[in-house]
Amino acid sequence: MTRSAILALTEGGCRLGRRLAVDLGGAGFFPCRGRVRAEIHRCWQEYDALVCIMAAGIVVRSIAPLLEDKRTDPAVLVCDEQGGFVIPLLSGHLGGGNELAIRIAGLTGGRAVVTTASDVLGRTPLDLWARDLGLQVADRPALTRAMGRLVDRGRVSVYSDYCLPALPPDIRPVDTAAEADLVITARTAPCRGVLLHPPVLVAGIGCNRGTGSEEIGAALAATCREHGLALASVCRLASIDLKQDEEGLLALAESHGLAMDFYHRDLLNRVEGIESSAAVLRATGARGVAEPAALLSSGGQRLLVRKRKWNNVTVAIAEVVSPWSEPGLAPSTW
């Protein structure tokens, strides 16, 4: 849920700000006469959106030294004290500024002044579309250029290794990656289009007791590199239930927002076609861990990488072939 801060300068602005704070469901309200810059800087760290009822110039000068990245900067809106015009200045798409401006204009009876070209022309905002599908963008500047082509031409093309949900009318599927503006794949091979990595890879992990998260993560990253797979597409880890308290494994999952699945040896032993290990069988009672865990967690559909042994870690990678019909798949933070 978006946490909004309402900042106001004048007496009239404060009246509107207090009302909006209530109408927006408990947004924070900050009267800031004489301390505009300090209040904006404080709210920048604590809120997802800043609604500034004051002149745009004051706001622009105040936020200038804070700007970093549209993926992390809060949305910033300016509004006059009568609520006649609501203007998203920053993070209109990914930060939700455009949507919030429309909502506020509905409350004040004013007008949302949205200036992003895709919204004005009714084009699909590619950054939001990619985010909603859980796609990790390999090259942000390239996506920006693709968004420019969409605005100019009215359409872009997409190729996907996976069956996609219904597409907007201005995003058209093509048969090969070579002809596509956008390429949805878990592979890292370079292509003409923008690589978009979906959450489709499940890593089965076996490790010696006490192995640290950095070593496990390095083994997983190296395995992906060896096989031309995108680490950004790894969305889930899986192992034997004996590892439910393995601190390094749990820390890796937590630090990258990865789901974790653990399986009893009886379930692991039912998986066919895996490479068995006498050492693993003696230690765990399972014929294998990495391969069967990855297959079980992915729905048993496709093993891309058979177990790869590192010093203290074993990695296998399976693929979810229908990502948008599988519940619980979410992008990681690699």
KAQUI-V332587 format. One record per helix or strand of 2 or more residues. SS is the DSSP state (@ for helix, = for strand). FROM is the first residue (numbers start at 1). TO is the last residue. If there is no record, write none. Layout:
{{SS/FROM/TO} {SS/FROM/TO}}
//
This chain:
{{=/4/8} {@/11/23} {=/28/31} {@/36/46} {=/49/53} {@/56/66} {=/75/79} {=/85/90} {@/97/108} {=/111/113} {@/117/121} {@/126/132} {=/136/137} {@/140/153} {=/156/160} {=/171/173} {@/177/179} {=/182/184} {=/194/197} {=/201/207} {@/213/226} {@/231/233} {=/234/240} {@/241/243} {@/247/255} {=/259/263} {@/265/270} {@/278/284} {@/290/298} {=/302/309} {=/313/319} {@/323/325}}
//
